[in-house]
Amino acid sequence: MASNKIQFRSIHELKDPALNGKLALKEFQEEIPVEDFLESAEKTDGTSRRDFLKILGFSTAAVTLAACEAPVIKTIPYVVKPHEIIPGVPNYYASTYFDGFDFASVLVKTREGRPIKIDPNPAAGDLGKTNARAQASVLSLYDNDKVKQPKLDGKDETFDKVDDFVLKGLNEAQSAGKKIVLLSQSFASPTFKKLFSEFKAKYPTAELVTYDAFPHSAALDAAQEVFGQRALPVYDLKGSELVVSFQADFLGDYNAASLETSYAAARVPGPNMLRHIQVESNMSLTGANSDSRYRLKPSDVNKALVEVYNAIVTGSAPTTKDATEIVKELQAKGSKAVVLADGSKAAQVLAHLINQKLGSVAFTGKANFLKEFDKARYQEFLGWVNAGQVGVLITNNVDPIYSSNKGQDFKKSLAKVPYVIAVTDKKNEMYKAAKAVIPVAHWLESWGDIEPQTGVYTLMQPTIQKIYKSRQIEESLLVWKNGKNNAANNYYDYLKANAASILGGTSFNKALYNGIVASNNATTLSYAGGNGAQAIAELGNFKASDLELLLYTKTSIGDGTQANNPWLQELPDPITRMSWDNYLTISTKDAERLGIENSLNARMQLDGSLVNLTVNGVKIENVPVFIQPGQADGSLGLALGYGKKDSGKTADTGVNAYPLFDGSNLVISNVSIEKTGEEHEFAGVQLQNTLMGRYDIAKEVPLADFINVAFDDEHHGWNKPLEYHTISGALPAGKIDLWDAFDDTDGPHFNLSVDLNSCTGCGACIIACQAENNVPVVGKEEIRMSRDMFWLRIDRYYSTQKKVTVYDGLKEGMAVPELYGSSVLGIEGALENPAENPDVIFQPVMCQHCNHAPCETVCPVAATSHSKQGQNHMAYNRCIGTRYCANNCPYKVRRFNWFTYNLNDKFDFNMNNDLGRMVLNPDVVVRTRGVMEKCSLCIQMTQNVILEAKKNGRKVQDGEFQVACANACSTGAMQFGDMNDKESSVRKLYSSNRRYHLLEEIGTKPNVFYHTKVRNRVEK
């Protein structure tokens, strides 16, 4: 039934059931390095905990002393206040987030002219959903490692002198008949394309060539073959009842979009709930959310796809059990099924042809224009460079030296180009190779437009003046086209004039206000070709080997565009729960076979083997290896986007895997690894904040039980309510109380609903919380020391079916102490190896805002207290840091602020410089060392809504109350509202039969409640 599973969070917990107890004993395994972090001139030896608290500033004298030494920060008042700025009141601007890899229509929150938060644009629907990278992009605006002004021959120079240099080069190249190449990321801007066509009219040898680090080349080539157009198909899963994915991480980065919004809408539990089958090698985010997962090495995934294609399209019977099961389900669902594939062009061609045969309703016919890379044209460009035919090369925020497998060859060939101009934001390889450098403007500093898909047009507007002396590529093209100091060089005017032809009857100001409007681009895709036999032959040419590698992109770093963003580097990977690293993932069986180890040291910190990885003769040294449950035997996984040199202090993390990527095929054979004998220190959060062995917390139930099991039978159904046995008989937990109840019927009473069936684990909520609430970045070493400061975490649980053989003294269904097989209680091999292919559940956990909060009863100074609105408050200036509340919290959601994270060079992230601190939210205090902090249910947001309603003399409407995490959630897994509003959505969700509270047996009566996860499969 709902909880008939064994749950574990890591392989080490699987091997050692007593691990939780050990974790609880290891809080202070080593002496705390106080002297390393305190900047006091006085040093103390043998610091006790009592002295440590005094040093950190808990005593009145220390607080007074600190106040005397506080720096004086001078402020400059407005002489003439801008009309649109009211101090203390935020402004919101609709804009478009696009950095060459990600896209979203967004609302930008500004305070006193500073962008501080990115929110989804509700007017944009699915195109307005933000992932973790979109949420974090506001911090990249305040990157202190950016190129700050133009350069010429490595020296600071003015735009005027740089433009003279470029114009000289353009004229020389034109006179000599040499090519002028603008090498740019994919840029689906109709105004940019019009501007370049005019630039080309002046310089006829000019060529626009597209280059992307992660180019989606295979998908574009497949679309060209099947649809006759080089545009990616748009899918919508809302009307589908079955999705079968072959290596396609469609909840992550798949074909320039994520399907998580329509996926969640189709996964609402009921008779027509979408069933999800995943066939893959790595444990991907999408695979972790699947109902049934087939783990196969890449060559076997290809074979399974071919078998399914042959059965569906040509009618031949499949020969394997797995393919037979998949084909049977596809044929049963017909047009309500869809097949998605990734890894190579051939795989995607077969998936398109299967969908054509099925008549899949998920195929909308709309086209996605965000990716434009053409490998054949790029190779042609490389030929021009090598032949000395290029006179001027302008690179627009791309770095092929870093992100191409032929990067070093490209670097050498640049010597043949007389004029190399890099439009870039970092001192990367292209910066060093260029003779002239122009700092590129951030998207929050730029004007622009994007045509992301059929019938949609979005506008981008600056929300702050340029922080540095930067310029977007369009401004440069205008100068080089029209000449310096020309009145027509204003790109805003140029954009506005061109947009008029696209907007039709809509005014530019209205389109700018909404951020997104309909466009007159009616391009549609339809099936026009596709050679299945050729695709099968191409997949057959993939030579299977003992070890095969699958390259992928993480939900945090993506293609590496924002690798210098500390929020993203510290964001734990949803599957491995590791921060600050990429690593080679390997299966438990292969790890044992090859002698690869992951071990826990005395502080319960994870260490792993380092290896040298060789792929088709290309060698990458010192790659850490992580043993991943669910990884297919014979397969390895490695994330792209890491190991960026000279792109900022934070970006130089991990190893660069791009030298292994040919731009098309993500699966590679002929792989070998050799141990170096050294170990790597991982920074993981999986074994922190343990809930002390209470594992009936991430509940799940089969769909058949959810639909068919009644709630009025003797077992109370699958979501059995908690009861206590009393002298009056069994009573529901809600009827038994040791506390006096609060009167919470006056005014709003807030609850937060979390649906485990909708949460995909993407992490956007974590970054949104960090941005809204000034949560500091602590760095790899502190994460490793179990000192993360996240107010919200997403626990990842693995679970597996119990398969217990009955032995003497053991009843069927009992939990087995040693899950790998043990002699304990006379059990041998009682379970299959649960780490081979476990189920996964993601569970967001934040402060539960208990109505009967254990933390409140033990605080000696009443720093934490309860409100009638249901929020558990924290008065930071009262807190003396006893940590009693953290010790008494069963949910482990409170964080102790160990050190001063702001303006402290020991924590060299955004808070230690004035520019990075511009992202801070002035409505939320920046906490100091020695206090406890935790989720506040964004009290600053709820109070602002209440005050606005009071000023307007009206009631708050349902949907107005928001918290950062729920606002950022693309799937609707989190919903927040007022329980005292009888018509509110959150109150309706509370009445669901899937609702339960976390650790309900403790009697804390939380204001956060969860919904049981439903698996759409027949349990075996």
N, C-alpha and C positions, 0 to 999 in steps of 0.2 A: 504494500500500500504506500502511503505517502512517504513514510520514513524507513522503508525496508531496504536501507542502503548503508554501506560503510562509507564514511566520509573521511578524507584526509587532505592535508594542504600541501604536503611535500613528501618526497621519497623518504626523507629522514624520519618524518613522523610516522610513515607507513612501517618502517623497520623497527622503530622504537616507540611503543605506546606510552612509555614513561617520559617522553620528551617534554611534554607540557610542564611537568613537575620540575624538570631540570631547568627549563627556561625561567621559571619563577624564582629559582635559587641563584640565578646568575646576574642579578641586577648590578652588583658592584664586584665583579670578578677581579678587577684591577683598580688601583688607586686612581681617582679622578684627576686628570691633568689640569688642575686649576691654574697653575702658574703660566701654562702655555696660552691661556685665553684671557686672563685678566691683565689689564694694562697698568696696574698699580706698580709704583716703583718698589714697594715693599714686597718681598717674597717670603712665603711661609713654608716650612717643612713639616711633613707629617700631618697634613691638614685633616682634621676630623670632619664628620658631617655637620656638627654643630658650628664649627668655625667656618666651614665652607659656606653655610647659609648666611653667616654674618658678613663674610667677605663679599658675597654677591649682593648685599644691600638690603637685608631684611630688617636690620635694626634701625631704630629711629635716627641714631647718630650717623649711620652710613648713608641713609637717605638724605639727611641734611647736608652732609659733606658732598654727596653727589650733586645736590642742587647748587652748591656754591661753585662747583667746578664745571657746571654745564656751559657749553659754548654759547656765545651770543650770535644769533643768526639775524642779520639785518633784513628787513623787508622794505619793498618799495611800493607805496600805494599808487592806485590809479590817479593820474592827473585828470584825464578825461575817460570815464568809464565806458567801455564798449556797450552799445545799446543792448546787444543780445546776451550779455553776460551779467547775471545776478549772482554775486558771491553766495556760495552755499547751495545754489540750485543747479542741478545738472542740466546740460543740453544734450539732445540726441540728434544724430545726423545719420540718415540712410546713406550707405555707401556699398561698395563691392570689394570684398577681399579676394585678391588674386595675386599669387606670387610665382606663377609659372607651374606650380604643382597642384595647389588647392584653390578651390573657388567656393564662395558663399556670398549671398546677399545679406548684409548685416546692418545692425544699428550700432553706432559708435557713441558711447557715453563719454562726455567731456565734462571736466570741472575746471572752471576758470581758464579755459582755453587748452587744457591738457586732456588728450584721450586717455582714459584709464580703464575702459572695459569694452569688450566686444559682446554683443548680444545678437541672437538670430533676428532676422527681419520677418515678422509674421506675415507680411504681405507677399512674401516670396514662396510660401509653401515649402515643398521639399528642397528647393534651391536656396532656402534661407537657413537651413540647418548647419550648425557649426560643429566641427570636430575639435579635438584638443589643440591642434595646431592653429586653427583659426582663433580660438580663444586666447592662445598665448602670443599671437602675432603682435599684440599691442606692446608687449615687452620688447620685441625686436626693434620697435621704433626708437627705444631709449638705449640702444646698444652702444656702450662706450668704446667698443673696439672697432667701430666703423671708420672708414676713410672719411676724413672730415673736410677736405678741400681738394680742389683739382691739383694734379701733379703733372710736371713735364720733366722728363729725364730724371725722375726720382726726386725732384725738388718741388716745394710748394709753389704754385703759380696761380694767376688769375684766370677766370674763364676767358677773358679777352685774349690772353696770350695762347691759351690752349686752342681756342677757336681759330686763331691765326695759323697755328700749326696744322690743324685738321683741314682747313680750307686750302692750305698750300698742298697738302697731300692729295686732296680730292682733285684739284686742278691738274697736278702732275700726272696722276693716274689716268684721268680722262684724256689728257693730251697724248699719253703713251699707249692708250688703248688697253690699259690694264683694268682688271675688275676691281670694283669697290663692293666689298661684301659686308653686309650687316648680319652678323650671326646672333640670332635672338632666340630666347625661349619661345615656346608656343604662346601666342598672344592673339586671342580671338577678338580683337578690337577692330571694328569696321573703320573707325576714324584713323587709327594707326595705319591701317592698310591703305587708306586713301592718301594719307600724308606720304607714305613711302612711294606710292605710285607717282606723286608729284615730284618727290626727290629724284626718282629714277628718270623722270622727264628731263630734269636738268642735267643729271649725270647718267646718260644712257647705259653705261657699263655697270651700273649698280645692280646688285642682286641681294634678295632677301633669302637667307637660308635659316631654317629652324633647327635648333639643337636643344634637346632636353636630357638631363641626367638620367631620368627614368622615362623613356620616351613613349611607352605603350606602342612600340613599333609593331609587335606581333598582332595586336588588336586592330591597328589601322590597316595593316596589310591584309588581314582576314576580311575586314569590312570592304576594302577595295575589291577583293575577289568576289565576295558574296553579294554585296549591295551595289557595286559599281561606283561607289563614292567613298572618298577617304574621310569618313566621319563615323564616330562610334555610335552604336545603337543605344537608345534609352529604354530601360526596362522598368516596369511597374508591377510589383508582386501582389497588389491589393486583390486582384481577382483570381490569383493562383491558389492551388491547393497542394501542389508538390513542386519543390525545387530540388534539383539534383546538381551538385557542383563538383566538377573535377578540377581540383587545385585552385579554384577561383575564390579568393578572399573577398567576396562581394560586400561584406560588412566593413571592410577596411578600405584599401586603395585598389579599386578594380575599375578599369576602363574610365578613369578620370571622374568617378562618382562612387558614392556609397548607396546601397539599397536599403539601409537600415530603417528608414522611415516607413516605406511601404512594406518592408519585411515585418516590422512590429505590428503594423495594422492588420496584416494577414495572419498573424500569430495569436490573435485573440482566441482564447480557449472556447471551443464549441464544435459542432458537427463538421463545419467546413474549415477548421483550423489548418493552416498551411503546414505541411509536413516537409522536413528538411533533411536531405541525405547528403553527406559530404564524403567525397573520396579524395584523400590527400595524403601527403607525406609528413609535413610539419604539422604540429598542433597550432592551427591558425586561430585568429579571433572568430572567424566564421565557423570553422570546424568545432570550436568549443561551444557554440550555440546550437549545434545540430542535434536532431533527434537520433539519427543513426549515423555512425561515422565508420568508414572503412579506411583503415590505415595501410597504405601501400607505398612502396618505394616508387619514385617517379616513372621508371620504365614500366612498372606494373599498372600505374594509373593510366598511362597511355594505352596499354593493352585493354584495360577495362572500358575505356572510352570507345575504342574501336569496336569492341564487342557490342556495346550498347548501340552504336551507330548502325552496325550491320543488321542488328535485330530490328531496329525501328525503321530504318530507311530501305534496306534491301530485303528484309524478311527472313534472314538466316537465323537459326537458333543459336543463342549464346552457349558457350562451352563451359563457363565457370559458374559456380553457385552465386557469387556476388553479382555478376552481370545479369544472371537470370532473375534474381530478386528485384534488381533495379528496373529491368525491362518490363517486368510484370506490373510494377507500380506505375511506370510511365504510360503504358498502354491503357491501364485502368482509368487514369486521370485525363488522358488525351490533351485537349486544348488548355486544360487548367493546369498543365504541367509545363515546366521550363527547365532547360539544361544550360548551365553556364560552365565555361572552361577557361583555363589560363595556362601559361607556361610556354606556349609556342603558337605560331600562326596556325599550324595544322590542327592543333587542338581546338582553337576557336572556330575554324572553318567547320569542323565536324559538329560542334555544338550548334552553330547557326543552322546547319542543314537538318539536324534533328528537330530543332524548334520549328523550322519550316514544315517538316513532315507532320509534326504534332498540331500545327496551327496554333501555336502558343499565344494566349491572350496577353502574356506578359510583355511581348514585343509590341511596343507602342507605335513604331514607325517614325518616331521623332529622332532627330540627329543631335549628338553632342559634338560641339565644335571646339572644345577646349584643348584638344591635342592635335598637332599639325605636323609632327616629325615625319620626314620621308628619308629613310635610310639611303636609298639610291641617290637622292639629291645631295645628301650630306657627303657621301663618298665622292660624288662629283666635285664638291667643294674642296675636299682634301686633295683631289687630283690637281685642281687649280693651284692650290698652295704649293704643292710639291714641284709643280712645273714652273713656278715663279710667275704665274699669271695674275696674281693678286697684288695690287698696288696699295690698297688701303683695307685693313680689316678692323671693323668696329664690333666688339663683343658686348652684347647687352645682358649683363648680369648672368653670364654663363661661364663655366670654367671646365672646358673639356680636358685640360691637363689633369685635373683631379678626378673627374667623373667618367672618363672614357678608358676602355681597356687598351687603347693605343695612345694614351695621354702623353707619354714621354716622346713618342715619335712626332706627335703634333707640336710639342714644345720645341723640338729641334727644327721642324719645318718653318716655324715662325721667323727664323732668321732670314728667310727668303722674302718676307713681306716688309717693305720699307717703312710703312706707317701702320703701327698697331695701336689702336685706341681701346682701352678697357673702360666700359661703363660698369662699375662694380661697387659693392658696399664694403668689401673686406680686402685686406692686403694678401690676397690669395695668389695662386700661381699665375693667373692671368694678369693680376696687378703687377707682378714682378717682371712678366714678359713684355708688358706694354711700354711704349715710349710716352704716351699721354694717358692720364687716368682722370675720369670724370666720376665723382661720387654719385651713385644712383639714388634717387629719391624713394623713400618708403611709400607703400601704397596709401598710408594715412596722410601723406604729404602731397598727394598727386591727384590730378584730374585725369579722367579716362572713361572709357566705356568698354563693355564686354557683351558679346553675343554668345552666351553659353550653350544654348540649344534652340531648336526650332521654335520660332514664335516668341522668343524672350530677349529682351534688351535691358541691360542694367547700366547704371552710371556710377562712377567713382568720383568722390569729391574730397579735397583736403580738409582735415579737421584740426590742423595746426600749421603754423608757419614752418618752413623748413628749418630744422634744428641746426644742421650743418650747411655748408656751401655745396649743396647737391642739386642735381637736375635730372629730370626724367628724360628718357630717350626722345620723346616727342618734341620736347623743348629744344633739344640739340638739333634734331632734324630741321626744325623751322629756321634756326639760325643758319645752318649750313645750306639750306635751300634759298632763303631770302637774303642772306647776308646779315652782318652784325648790325644792331641798333635799328632794325626795321620795325615799323609799327605793327606789322602783321605777324610778329614773332610771339604773340600772346596765345598760348595753347588753349586757354579757357575760351577765348573768342572763336578759335578755330573749331574746337569741339562743339560749342553751342551751335555754330552755323551748320556743321555737318549733321548734328543730331536732328535738326529740323526735318531733314529728308527721311529720317527713320521714324520719328515720333508721330508723323501725320498730324492729326488734330490736337494732340496732347502738347501742352506747353512745356518748355524746357524746365521751368521752375517746378511744375507739378511732378514731372518725371523725376527730378532731382529730390523732391520731397519724399516721394514713394520709394525711390531707389530702384524700382523695377517696373517695367511696362511691357506691353505686347509689342512685338516687332513685326515688320512685314516680310520677314524671312520665313517662307513656308516650305522649306526643304524637308522632304520626307524620304525615308529609306524603304525599299522594298526588295524582296529576294529576286536577284537577277542572274545568279550564277553560283559558282562554287564547285570545285572538283574534289569530290569525296575520295576517289581512288588515289589521286595525287597526295591528298592530306594523309591518308593511311600509309602510303609509301614513305612519306617524310617522317611520320612517327616511327615507322619500322626502321628507319635509318639511325634512330637514336640507339646507340650501343649501350646495353646494360653493363654495369660494372659492379664490383663488390660494394663500393660506396658511391652514392650519387648525391649531388648537392642541389639544393633548391634555394635560390636567392629570393629575398622578400623585403618588404618595407614595414617598419614598425609603426604603430599608431601614434607614437610620440614624435619620432624624428622624420619619418617619411623619406623623401629623397635626399635629405640633408640640407635643404634650403635654410632652415632655421636651427642648424646644429649648434649655434652659439647662444641659444636661448636656454638659460638655466632652468626655467620652469619645465621645459620639455625634457631636458636631460635627467631631471630628478623624478619625473613622472614614472612610476613603476610600470613595467610592461604588464599588460593584463594577464598574460599566460604565465610567464616565469616569475613575475613580481620582482624583477631586478631593475635597478636604476643605474644610470651612468655607465652603461656598457653595451656593446654588442658581443656576441659569442656564438660559437658553433654549437648547435643543438644536436644531441645524439640520443639514441634509444638506450634503455638500460641493458639490453642484451648485447648491443655492440660495444657499450662502454666496458662491460665485463670482459668481452672477448679481446678488446684492445688495451685493457689495463688502464682505462680512463677512470679517474676518481673525482667525486665531489665529497668533501668531508666537512664536518663541523668541528671547529676548534673549541677551546674551553669556554669561550664566550658565546657559543652557539652561532658563530659567524661562519658563512659558507666560503670554502676555498675550493678551487678547481684546477685540474691539470691544464697546462699550457702545451699547445702543439704547433707544429709547423704544417700548414695546409698547402698542398700542391695540387693544382687543377690544370690539366693539360699543359704542364711545364711551367705554369706561373705559380710562384711560391709566395705565400704570405706567412710571415713569421710571428710567433708568440700570440696565437689566437687562443683565448680561453674557451674551455669546453663546458657546457652545461648539460647535465643529463635530464632530458625532458620526457616526462610521462606522456604517452600517446604518440611519440615520434616513431615513424615506421622503421623497422629494422632495415639496415642497408642504406639509410638516407641520412643526410645532414642538412642543417639549415643555417643560414648566415644572413644578417640584416645589412642592407645597404645604407649609405648616408652618414657613416661614422668615419672617424680618422681624418678629419679635415685639418690640414696644417695651415698655420698663418691666417686663420679665419676667426681668431679670438681665443681667449683662454679656455672657454667652455667647450668650444668645438673640437679641440684636440683631444678627443676621447674615443677610445675603441680603435678598431682596425678598419682600413679602407678596403671594401670588397669590390669596388667598381672595376679594378683590373681583371676581375673574373667574368664580367658581364659584357656580352657582345652587343647589347642594346636591343636584342630581340628575345633570346631564349633564356628563361629563368632557370631551367633545369639543365644540369651539366653532369656528364659522366667522366670517367677517368680521373677519379679523385683519390688522393691518398693523404694520410696524416701520420706524423711521427711525434712522439712525446719529446719534449725538451728536457724533462726532469724538473722543471720549475713549476711553481704554483701561482695561481692568480687569486686575488682577493676580490670577491664579489660584494656588492652592496645591495642586499635584498631586504625586503620588508615582510616576506611571507611568514617568518617565524616570530615576528614581533606581535605585540598586542593580542596575545593568545586569549581565547575565551575559556581557557582552563578545562579543556576536554569536553565541554558541553556541545555536542554535535548535532542535536536535533534543532538546528537553527536555520539551515538553508533547506527548506522543505520542498519536496517535489512529489508529483503524482502522475501516473499514466493517464492519458486522455480518456481512455475507456472508463476508468474508475471515476474520473471527474464528471463524465456525462451520465453514467449508469448507476453509480452507487448512491442510494438515497440517504438522506440525512436523518431519517426518522426511524432507522432500524436499530437493533440493539447495540450495534457498534458505533453508532453516531456518525457513520460515514467515514470518508478518508481523512477529513480534517477534524479529528476528534477533539472536542473542546477540553481544556484542562479542568480537571476536577480535583477537589481535596476531600478526603474522607474525614468527617467530623462526627461528633456525637449525635448530630442531627441527620446523619447520612451524608451521601455525596453531594457536594455543592460546587457550582461553577466557581472558577478562580475569581471572577469579577464580583462575586457576592461575599467574599471573605476578605477582611481588611483589618489590619492592626492600626491603621491611621484614621484620623478624622478626614473626611472628604472636603476638598475645596469647593467653594461655590464659584463655578466657572461659567455660569450662564449669563453673566452680565458682560456685554461686549464680546469681542471675538475670542475664540479659543482655537489655536492653530494646531493642525495635524499635518503630517507629511506621509503620503502613501508611496510605497516602493514596490513595484511589481517585478518580481524576479523573472517573470516570463518575458518581459520586455527589455530588461537590462542586458545589453550586449557586452558590457565591460569596457566600453571605448575610452573612458577616462575624461571626457569633456567636462563632466561635472566637477572633477577634481581641480582642473585648471581654472574653471569659472569661480569656484570657491576660493582658490588661492588669489586670484585677481581681485575679487570683491572684498576679501577680508584681510589683505596684507599679510598673507601667510609667508614666512621667509623661506628661502632656499638655504639648506644647511650643508650641502656638499656630500661627496661620496663617503668621506671618513665618518661623518656624523650619522649618515644613514646606516653605515655598517655597525656603528655603536648603538643602534636601535633608538636614535634620537630624532627621527623625522618629526616634522611639525604639521603634517597634514591634518586639517580638521575633518576631512572626509577621506575614507579609504574604501576601496572595493576589494573585499575579501574574495579570493578565488578558491573554491572547494572542488576537489576531485571526489567522485563517488563511484562505487562499483557494486554490482549485485553480489549479495551473499550467496556462496555456493558451499554450504557446510555439509560435510559427511558426518553422519551420526556415529559417535564413538562412545565408549563407556564414560559416563559422567558428563556428557555434553549433549544438550538437546538441540534439535535443529532450530536455527535462527539465532543462536547465541553469538555474541560478538567473539571473534577469535583474537586472542592477545597478540599473536605474531602473524601478520598477514602474508608473509612469504612462505609460510609453512613452518611448523615448530613442533618441538617435542612436548611443549607445554600442554598439559591435560591430555597427553597421548594423541595429539593431532599431528598428522603428517600430510602435507600437501592439501590441507583442507580447502584452500582457495586457489583459483587461478591467480596468476600474477596481476594484481589490480593496476599496476603501473603501465601495463601494456597499452590499454586503450580505455582510460577512464572517462566517465561523463564529467561535465564541468558545470558548475553553477557560479555565477557572479552575484555577490551580495554587497551593495553599498551600505556602509555602516558609518554613521555619524553620531553625535550626541543624541540619545533617544528622548531627551527632554521629559524625563519621567515625572509623572504627577506625584509619585512617592519616591523621590530621588535619594539613593543611598549617599550620594556625595554631599547633599545638603545637611544631613544629620551629623556629619563628622567634621565639618569645617569649623575651626575654633573661633574664627573672626567673621563668620557670616559673609564671606566673600562670594559664595555661590548661594543663590536663593531662587525661589520659584515665583512666577507671576501668574496672575489670573488668566493671562493669555496663553498659558501653557508652555511658555519658554523658560528654560533654566538659565538664569542670568549669571554673568561673571562680572564682579566689580574688581577690576585689575588692581586698582590702587589700594584695595583692602587686603588682597591676597599676600600672605607671608610665606608661601611656598612650602608648607608642611607636606604636601603631596598625599595627605590623608584621603582627599577626594578621589585621586587617581587610584589609590590602593583599594578603595571601597567601590569603585565603578566596575560592575560586572561586564560592561561592554568594551572596556579599555579604549575609550575615545578621548580621554583628556591628555593633553601634552604639556610637559614641563619645559618651560623656556630656560634652557641651560645657560645660554650665553647671550651677549649683546650681538645680535646679528646685523644690525644696521650700523653703518659707519664704522665697520670693524674690518680691518684688512685680513684678519684670519678667515673671514667669510667673504671672499672676493667675488661677490655676485652683484645683483642689481641694487641691493640696499646699501652697498658701501661707497657709492658715488652719487653725487647730486643729480646727475642725469638719470640714472636708473631709478632713483627715488621719485621721479616725476610720475611714475605709474601708480604710486600709492593712493589709495582711496582716503580722502580727508574725513569721511564720515566714520571711519573705523580707526581706533587708536592703534599705533604701532607699539606692540607690547615690549616690555623690557625684561631683562633676565630675572629669574627667580619667581615668576608667576606661572600659574596654570592657565592654559587657554584651550578653547574648544569651540565647536559649532554653536552659534547663537541663533540659529534659524534666521540669519540675516536680519536681526532686529532693526537695523537702520533702514532696511527696505520696507518692512511692515509698518514701522512707525511713520515713515514718510507717506505711505498710502493713507493711513488713518488721518494724518494732519491735513492732507490735501482734501480728503472728503469733508472734514470738519470745516475747512475754509469755504468750501462750496456748498455747505449746508445740505449734504446728501449722505445716503448710506453707501458703504463700500460694496461694489458689485462683485459677484463671483468671477474669479479670474484676475482681479486686480492685485490681490496679494500674491507676491512672488518671492522665491528665494533663488539664489544664484544657481544652485545645482539643478533645480527643476526647470529653470528658464533655459539652461543650456542643453537639457536632455533632448536628443533628436527623436527618441522613440516614445516619449511620454511615460517612461517607466517611473518617473518621479512626478507627483502632483501634490500641490500644496494648497491649503485653503482653510477656511473658517468652519469649524464643526458646529458652531452655533447658528450658522446659516443653513436652514433646513433644505434649501435648494442647491447647496454647493456640491460641486463634483466630488470633493474629498469625502463629504458625508455619504454620498451614494457609494463611493468605493469602500467605505468602512462597512457597509452592509453586505459586501460580497462574501460568499461562502469560502473563498480562497484566503480571506484575511486572517492573519495571526500576528501576535506580538513576539518579539525576540526575547527569549528567556522568560516567558510569561510566568513560569513557576516561581520566580523570585518575588513577584508581587510588586514590581516597580511601577506598573501602569504607565507605559511609555506613550508619548504623543506621536511617535513614529510607528507605523504598522506596515507589515509586509504582505505580499500575495504569493501564494505557493506557485512554484514553477510547474508547468504542465508539459510532459513529454508526449509527443504525438507518435507513439509507436506501440506495438504489441510487446509487452514484456515477456521474455522467454523464461 
